[in-house]
């Protein structure tokens, strides 16, 4: 089971939330979601689904509250450079 903490999307602080194997990283420019989450048909699955829903609802609410939300974010997308271990 995962305990959900308050999440401030696009806030000035770098927050990281995890739900099982899903990671949600907060940045002033973007919110990154990656990993895997199996939502099982039990109380643990329900709790995980609610936690994920709460995180995404907070992101949607923040975006909807922006009065002049642009069509596309300016600047290059955030990338995570990796070296090729086989090179």
N, C-alpha and C positions, 0 to 999 in steps of 0.2 A: 504494500500500500504506500501511496505517496502523499505526503503532507504538502498542501498548496500554500505558498506564501504570496503576499501582495506583489504584483508585477506592474511596473510603471513603463509601458512601452515607449520607446523612443526617448526615454529619460536621459539625464546627464550621467547617471551612474551605470556602470557596466554590470548588469545582472545576468545570472545564468540560472535557469530552472531546469530540473530534470524530472521526467516522469518515466519510470522504468528505464528504457534505453533511448528515449526521446530527449534531446537537448534543445532548449530555447535560449538563444543568446540575445541580449538586448544591447543596442547601440543607438546613439542619437540619430543615425542615418537609416538604420534598418533593424529589423528583427529577423534573426535566422533560426530556422527550425530544421533539425536533421536527426536522423536515427530511425529507430523502429519501435513501435508500440503495438503489442497484441492486446486488444480489448476483449477479454474473456467474458463468458456469459456467467458471471458471478459478482459478488459484492466488490471484490478487488477490481474487476473490469469496470464496474459502474463508477467506482471512485476515480480510476484512471481517466475514464471518459469525461467525467465532470471536471477534473483538473485541466485536461487539455482544452475543453470547451471554455473554461474560465480564462485561460491564457489567451486563447484566440478571440474571445468576446472583448477582452481588454484592448487588444490590438485594433479590432474593428471599431470600438467606441472611440479610441484615440484618433484614428484616421477620419471617422465621421465628424469629429469635433473640429477638424482643421477647416477654417473658413476658405482658404485659397489653396486647396490641395491640387498640385500640378498633375498633369496627365502622366508624366514620367519624371522620376527623380533625376536631378542633375548630377553630373559626375559619373565616373566609372563605377560599375558594380563592384561590391566587395568580393574579393577573391581570397582563396586560401592556397598560396603557392606550395607545391610539394615537389620534392626531388624524387626522381625515378630511382627506386632502389635496385633496379635491374640494369641500370646504365653503367 
